[in-house]
Amino acid sequence: FTTSITNQLRRGNLSEGEMLKKVDTKIESLEQDIERANLPEEDQVDYYDKDYIDEMKLYGRTVRERRVKEESEALEKEKFKELCNERVMLWEYQNRGKKKSPAEAEEEALLSRPLRYVSDSSSAADSRRVACSVGNECHLCD
């Protein structure tokens, strides 16, 4: 603070009267800060704006609630993944001795293959029925 005032005084930007006013205001603000620091705690609470204090408490509460919510969502996601893994393991265990028949394997391969779009839909439907190896039981051709 003092170096900035002396620099302004040297440059001629600040007159001596203005410099004394700035120094006086700075001294007064420092004295007020010292008085506030020496006040008992209950008087300091009255000094501060109670709305600001309430707002800061609300902000702190909101941050804590969001952190708890985030942690609970992460925990819920982890539990869901574990539940899905357990279900897959149970399904694999229950179907461990079962083999698919060739017709079931072919139907699954047919249902899981990518679709190809042809511009003429009538010829595509006819060619699909002719080329389908499953026959009349095909779910896609019906």
C-alpha positions in Angstrom: 0.0 0.0 0.0 2.7 2.5 0.9 4.8 1.7 -2.1 1.9 2.4 -4.4 1.2 5.7 -2.7 4.9 6.8 -2.9 5.1 5.8 -6.5 2.0 7.8 -7.4 3.4 10.7 -5.4 6.7 10.6 -7.2 5.0 10.5 -10.6 2.9 13.5 -9.7 -0.4 11.5 -10.0 -1.3 12.2 -6.4 -1.2 15.4 -4.4 -0.2 15.5 -0.8 -3.7 16.2 0.3 -5.1 13.1 -1.6 -2.3 11.0 -0.2 -3.2 12.0 3.4 -6.9 11.2 2.7 -5.9 7.7 1.4 -3.7 7.1 4.4 -6.4 8.2 6.8 -9.0 5.9 5.3 -6.6 3.0 5.4 -5.8 3.7 9.0 -9.5 3.9 9.9 -10.2 0.6 8.2 -7.3 -1.1 9.9 -8.6 0.3 13.3 -12.1 -1.1 12.6 -10.6 -4.5 11.8 -8.6 -4.4 15.0 -11.8 -3.5 17.0 -13.7 -6.3 15.3 -11.0 -8.8 16.2 -11.1 -7.7 19.8 -14.9 -8.0 20.1 -16.4 -10.9 22.0 -17.8 -13.7 19.6 -21.4 -12.8 20.1 -20.8 -9.2 19.0 -18.9 -10.4 16.0 -21.9 -12.5 14.9 -24.1 -9.4 15.1 -21.6 -7.5 13.0 -21.7 -9.9 10.1 -24.7 -10.1 7.9 -27.0 -12.9 9.2 -28.4 -13.5 5.7 -24.9 -14.2 4.4 -24.2 -16.6 7.3 -27.5 -18.5 6.6 -26.7 -18.6 2.9 -23.2 -20.1 3.6 -24.8 -22.7 5.9 -27.3 -23.6 3.2 -24.5 -23.8 0.7 -22.5 -26.1 2.9 -25.5 -28.3 3.5 -26.2 -28.5 -0.2 -22.6 -29.5 -0.9 -22.8 -32.3 1.7 -26.1 -33.5 0.4 -24.8 -33.7 -3.2 -21.7 -35.5 -2.0 -23.8 -38.1 -0.1 -26.1 -38.5 -3.1 -23.2 -39.0 -5.4 -21.7 -41.6 -3.1 -25.0 -43.4 -2.8 -25.5 -43.5 -6.6 -22.0 -44.9 -7.0 -22.8 -47.6 -4.4 -26.1 -48.4 -6.1 -24.4 -48.7 -9.5 -21.8 -51.1 -8.0 -24.6 -53.2 -6.4 -26.5 -53.3 -9.7 -23.3 -54.5 -11.5 -22.8 -57.2 -8.9 -26.5 -58.3 -9.1 -26.2 -58.6 -12.9 -23.0 -60.6 -12.7 -24.7 -63.0 -10.2 -27.7 -63.4 -12.5 -25.4 -64.2 -15.5 -23.5 -66.7 -13.4 -26.7 -68.3 -12.2 -28.1 -68.5 -15.7 -24.8 -70.1 -16.9 -24.8 -72.5 -14.0 -28.4 -73.6 -14.7 -27.7 -74.0 -18.5 -24.3 -75.7 -18.1 -25.3 -79.1 -19.4 -27.7 -78.0 -22.1 -26.6 -78.0 -25.7 -28.4 -76.2 -28.4 -29.8 -78.2 -31.3 -28.5 -77.3 -34.7 -31.8 -75.7 -35.6 -31.7 -73.5 -32.4 -28.1 -72.5 -33.2 -29.0 -71.6 -36.8 -32.1 -69.6 -35.7 -30.1 -67.7 -33.1 -27.4 -66.9 -35.8 -30.2 -65.8 -38.1 -31.8 -63.5 -35.6 -28.5 -62.0 -34.5 -27.1 -61.2 -38.0 -27.2 -57.6 -39.3 -30.0 -56.5 -41.5 -29.5 -55.6 -45.1 -31.9 -53.2 -46.8 -32.9 -53.7 -50.4 -34.6 -51.0 -52.5 -37.3 -53.2 -53.9 -39.2 -54.6 -51.0 -41.4 -57.2 -52.9 -38.4 -59.0 -54.4 -36.6 -58.9 -51.0 -39.5 -60.6 -49.2 -39.7 -63.3 -51.9 -35.9 -63.9 -51.9 -35.9 -64.0 -48.1 -38.5 -66.8 -48.0 -36.7 -68.8 -50.6 -33.3 -68.3 -49.0 -34.4 -68.9 -45.4 -33.1 -72.2 -44.1 -35.4 -72.4 -41.1 -38.5 -72.7 -43.2 -42.1 -72.0 -42.1 -41.1 -71.6 -38.4 -38.9 -68.6 -39.1 -39.9 -65.6 -36.9 -38.5 -63.0 -39.4 -40.1 -64.3 -42.5 -43.7 -64.5 -41.1 
